Amino acid sequence: MAHTSTPRERRVTKAVIPAAGLGTRFLPASKATPKEMLPVVDKPAIQYVVEEAVAADLTDVLLVTGRNKRALEDHFDRNYELEELLSRRGDLERLEKVRASSQLAMVHYVRQGDPKGLGHAVLCAEPHVGDQPFAVLLGDDLIDPRDPLLPRMMDVQKRYGGSVVALMEVDPEQIHLYGCAAVKPVAGEGDDVVQVTGLVEKPPPGQAPSTFAVIGRYVLSPAIFPALARTRADPRGEIQLTDALCELAQRHDDGGPVHGVVFTGRRYDTGDRDAYLRATVQLACERADIGPGFRAWLKEFSAELG
């Protein structure tokens, strides 16, 4: 597919959410239930991500799925029997919650097929996305709606074209766990916008070019597709999105540039069991309906632990 449009002349209208991973960190819970459907308080993690896309006016959402992910499609579809039951009971509050997920967005699906990594998952979105910039949201990162990140990234992409990645400063001792960006300042911009000059996926300890970690939000130029098609698989057989973005960052044609938005807001990590439990507790404490009682119990429980 040819990519000839000028990115900054096109508006971002589509969101891609990769959801084909096996979720092995959550076994045995993820054996039959997709990890994206594990509840964070009382909503599956994937719904928070779709809601974030919709809040940024991206109502065309593509989920890149794999085997055993049928529950994702069911969640964003109507459940007439359940809706009828709740309606007969007059349980309008729960009825509204059930309907909300099916009314959020126009949700589409494509199967990744082979587990060849994040870059390959994004490449699977090419027929749906076409020749326009698009957003990618990873389900392991939940961004607090009070600290909107995507709209800022879309604004930067509109001004400069190319692609935009979300960055977060992390402890130097933790940077080897992330993709890491080499950056330089952008004249006339605030501290939250930088130009990315290179990217390294999980650099060896002591060899990271900065303490700026790439987190799970991207606004990508369609030039990412041919770059991904050229990207060689790593030793694990995976095509890394970081490698393709690094190529674009170091080119000086219409495929670039790559900018970064440095995020300092509230982010909840659900990528492993420990982080998932912390995110659930944090979000439960924030809730107006259950937060006060839950916080009181948590204080008592913490005191008992000493």
Secondary structure, DSSP 8 states (H G I E B T S, - for coil): ----S-GGGS---EEEEE-----GGGTTTTTTS-GGGSEETTEEHHHHHHHHHHHTT--EEEEEE-TT-HHHHHHTS--HHHHHHHHHHT-HHHHHHHHHHHHS-EEEEEE--S--HHHHHHHTTHHHH-SS-EEEE-TTEEE-TTS--HHHHHHHHHHH-SEEEEEEE--TTTGGGSEEEEEEE-TT--TTEEEEEEEEES--TT--S-SEEEEEEEEE-TTHHHHHHH----TTS---HHHHHHHHHT--STT--EEEEE--S-EEE-SSHHHHHHHHHHHHHH-TTTHHHHHHHHHHHHHHH-
